[in-house]
Each structure stands twice: as structure tokens, then as C-alpha cells.
């Protein structure tokens, strides 16, 4: 690949009443540039990932990044959006700018502010990431969409409530060591498995602990041409990237297979000349626990219908054969939509640089995989990263 990550920044994810989209953007932009050890004048292009969909009254936000430093004025700046994969869309757009020769250094920022929006509006905004002619009246919003997916999976493969609770417990346990995570609490299997006043059913078989959090936050990274990156203090290379877009209507595909996820993983692994088992860890898109379960199958970790094996046999634990979501995932970390994909790349780069927070670091991490998904397996992005040797 032609691009490397040479600097990064990440706010905590959570509920921030005093923050604005502009403030979050400028904070991480400046911190990422400082971390890379470059000035704003060195940036050739800017890409902002911001879903919005009604969460922020300020639309047309690409130029907000310029507020970080006057030397960013007149740089090309573009906002991209691809539902919950918006952050990875921004990263991949930056890589393309470098690969085309249009830029040598790209500043990528991902942001979302969701918590100021009333609860009813949150559900309405998120449902815009589905096919409204079919799903627009779904009770429970986007959780309702994944509740239907979970019900369909249970009907075909049997009750997977134990597996979903184990995924939730794993990710919450991992999130304790992540200082950027919105929820740093180890709930344990029993709490996640049991219906209670604090853990009610939300949609279908999905309980509150099966659903990612509504969040505010931002992340940023600096991409540089890989040849130039060799002279930087640190550099994490893109070994491969892949993007597979599927039909928006779930009626046009088998929604229990996440076929776009499979295609994206296959393309990325083939491009990298790797097998899934070569990876040290994976950060995957657990917007709901059933998504992570199906993604085990879609990435090729288990055969179809056997995803529960991966969690029940400990494969995806932090000390397992393929740790999945050592950061705590969206489940514990939170899911500020436009920031999520950038966050996944930042935290993966930290792991590969040996700079992940204490307790989160995977020992001897050499190759990191990322899967970021928009909608119900509609926008599917995979990145494979490795440190510069």
C-alpha cells in the first residue's frame, strides 16, 4: 500500500453537554498534527467523516476542520458519509488521495455529537441508515432492525442468548482498560444474560447490554505517503484495504450472512497475502452483539451458524487465538457514528505501535484487522495494518 498512519488523536467517548462538533473536530485535528510532529502547513488534503443525519444543526461541516489552524485555510477539504462506516470511508478516501498522487499528507477526522438529541429523534435519525420503504416503521428504530436479524438467526440456528451475553461481557471487560471508552465497567456474564430493570429487552431478543451506546466524540489521524513516512517518529502501514457495498434493502439479500462483510474480508486478505489466522487481533463492528456473532462467520472464523463457538471456546478473548475488540468495541467504547471508523484505526495503530493503554495492549501485536460496517451489512470496510519494519 502507499499510505501509513504517522500520528493520531482520540477524545474520550461519552455524553458531553459542553462540547460542540466544532470543538471536538478542532481538538483532535490539532492533537493529531502534534502527535505526528508536523505543522498544519504540511497538510495537503483534509477528509472529515460526519454522519449527522439531523444530530447536529450545523451541516456542511468539512470546513470546520480549518478552524483548528489558520494554515489549513485553502486546503482541499471534503466531508464523506457512509452511515456507521463513515469514519472508515474518510480513512479510505484519504488513502486514495495519496495513492493517486494528489496528496502526500492527509488529515482525517471523524466526529459525531448525538447525545444532545431527544431520544425519539435519535431513533429516527439512526433509522435513516436503513431502507426506509421497508424499515421506516420498525418499532425500536435501528435496534428493531437488528432485533429482527437476531430473531431470524435464532429461528435458523437456535437460541443464541448465551453467546450474545458472552460477547457483551467480553467487550465490557475489555473496555475497562480503555481510557477512551464511554462505559468502563465489567458487568459479567450473568448481568448481561439476565433480563432486569437495568437490562430490559430492547428489541426482539436483544437486551440493553446487546446494544452499543449513543455517544459524542471524535478521533483523527494523519496519513502520509509510505516512503515519506519512513522518516517519521512512528509509522503504521496499510497492508490492505477493501470496501464492498451491498444492496440497501434487506429483502434483496440473505441478511443472516453479511455477504458484503465476507467479500470485503476476502478481498483484503487476498490483497495482503494473508490468512485470517495471521492476524494478531481484530477490531470489528459490534453495533449490536448479534452483529459481532455473525461477523465471526462472515470473516471466516467459523462456518455459518457456528459463530457461538468462537466466543464459547474463548477464541475471541484477549488471550484467545484471535482477540476481537480488545478496545471494548462499540459496545463499551461507544458509537459516535462519524468517529467510529477513525477510532478503530487509531486504536489499532496504537496496538501495533505498542502504545495501547496498559491492560489493553495485545502482546507482540504484528498485524491488526479492522471491520467497520454501515447499515445492516451495507457499507463494508476492511483495513489490515502493520507496523513499519
Secondary structure, DSSP 8 states (H G I E B T S, - for coil): --EEEEEEEE---B--TT--HHHHHHHHHHHHHHHHT--GGG--EEEEE---TTS-S----GGGGGGG-GGGTTSEEEEE--GGGHHHHHHHHHHHHHHTTS-SEEEEEEEEE-TTS-HHHHHHHHHTTS-HHHHTT-TTHHHHHHHHHHHHHHHHH---HHHHHHHHHHHHHHHTT-TT-S-----HHHHHHS--SSS-EEETTEEGGGB----EEEEEEEEEEHHHHTTSS--EEEEEEEEEE--SSGGGS-TTT-HHHHHHHHHHHHHHT--GGG-SEEE---SBHHHHHHHHHHTTSS-TT-HHHHHHTTTTSTTSTTEE-TT-HHHHH---HHHHHHHHHHHHHHHHTT-S-TTT--TT--EEEEEEEETTTTEEEEEEEEE--
